[in-house]
Structures are given as structure tokens and as C-alpha cells.
Amino acid sequence: MSSDKPDTPLTPSGWDSLVVDWSADKQAFDMPWGKLMMWVFLVGDTFIFSLFLIGYMSVRMSASEPWPPASEIFAMELFGAHLPLLLIAIMTFILITSSGTMAMAVNWAYRRERQKTFLFMLLTALLGASFVGLQAFEWTKLIVEEGIRPWGNPFGAEQFGAVFFMITGFHGLHVTGGVIYLAIVAFKVRRGDYEKKGYEIVEIAGLYWHFVDLVWVFIFAFFYLW
């Protein structure tokens, strides 16, 4: 007897199905290419900062001389009052605030509010620039007034200057690059370059900026609170 059912093509399963999907040039992940590459970059950067901070802990715990007290080195005199960590608290507040403005920029971008997206991205870049300016002031104070160098430190362990300038400097370069990146994207948003292809670039820039802010939280805890 012959069957009236039509012949159904055999569909591959398991690894064969995976091979067929990839060879057919199908989209494997529902994620823009630029966003995926930013995640890859951030994962690699996470390893770098993690190694730096682990190295810092190792150097600090193995130092033969006392580690300099953060409350004294990073203190400021204001109106005759001795205020420990005042400058660092302001810098931290600025970066945390910039995370909020960046999140607002992403929110307005997906609503296609071009002018508001531009304003919040520009505000984020200005906050980042002010952070870099305060960090330059902090470095100047440590070098000129306190006499701290990468190869020496009058307050105790000589390794302090080396690890401090290396890690905070590396983070400062990330913030500086982020400020330039945000400013470029902001003005391209204002010009209308993303009206047709979408505003995923704003979210990608936001991922980078939130990462920079998160790294600072760890630096703040390790260097200034420990």
C-alpha cells in the first residue's frame, strides 16, 4: 500500500543543526555587532584592571614599611578645617552622577528624542572632563606638595607612588578617552547621523561609561578606604 502522506524533508538535529545554521549565515545572537565587540573589549579590560588591583593588594600586604594613611595624604585644608578625602568624595560623586546622566541619554535615545539625547550625553562628557581635571589637581598636590613620586614616597612604603600613579593614571586615560568618545557621538546625534540606522551607538557608549564608573568604585575602595 502506498501512503498518502507527503514526504517530509529530514531536518538535521544536534550538532548537525548547529552547523547548518552557522553555514547558512543566520544571526546567531540577537545583538548588534558593535555592542558585542564592546562587551568583548570590556571583558578584556576587566581582566587588566583586576590584575592591577590584585598586584596592588600583593604589594601592599608584602610592603616592609608602613603604608601611607589615605586620610592624611588625600586630605584638604578648607577654611582652616582638615577634611580627609573631601576631593575624592567629590570626584566619586561626579562619576556616579555621570552614570545617571548617561542612563538618561540612553533612555531618550531609544525614544528618538535627539536634542535631549545630545544634551545628556554632553552633560555626561562635561562631568567626565571635570573628573579628569580634579584628578590632575590631585596628582599635582601629591607631587608638588606631598613629594610623592612613582619611585619614592616620604610617608612610608615606596611602592605606594608606583601603584597609585599607574592604576589611577590608567583609569584616568579611560575616562579621557570616554569623554572624547561621548562628545563625538553626542554631536553626531545632534547632526542626525543615526536617524536611519538607529541609536544603538548611544547604548554602546553607555556600556563603556558605566564600566569606567564601576572600576572607579573598586579603585576608591582599595586606595582610599582600605
Sequence and secondary structure as in RCSB ss.txt:
>XXXX:A:sequence
MSSDKPDTPLTPSGWDSLVVDWSADKQAFDMPWGKLMMWVFLVGDTFIFSLFLIGYMSVRMSASEPWPPASEIFA
MELFGAHLPLLLIAIMTFILITSSGTMAMAVNWAYRRERQKTFLFMLLTALLGASFVGLQAFEWTKLIVEEGIRP
WGNPFGAEQFGAVFFMITGFHGLHVTGGVIYLAIVAFKVRRGDYEKKGYEIVEIAGLYWHFVDLVWVFIFAFFYL
W
>XXXX:A:secstr
    S        THHHHHHHHHTT   SSS HHHHHHHHHHHHHHHHHHHHHHHHHHHHHH SS    HHHHT 
EEETTEEETTHHHHHHHHHHHHHHHHHHHHHHHHHTT HHHHHHHHHHHHHHHHHHHHHHHHHHHIIIIIS  BT
TB TTS THHHHHHHHHHHHHHHHHHHHHHHHHHHHHHHHHTTTTTT SHHHHHHHHHHHHHHHHHHHHIIIIII
 
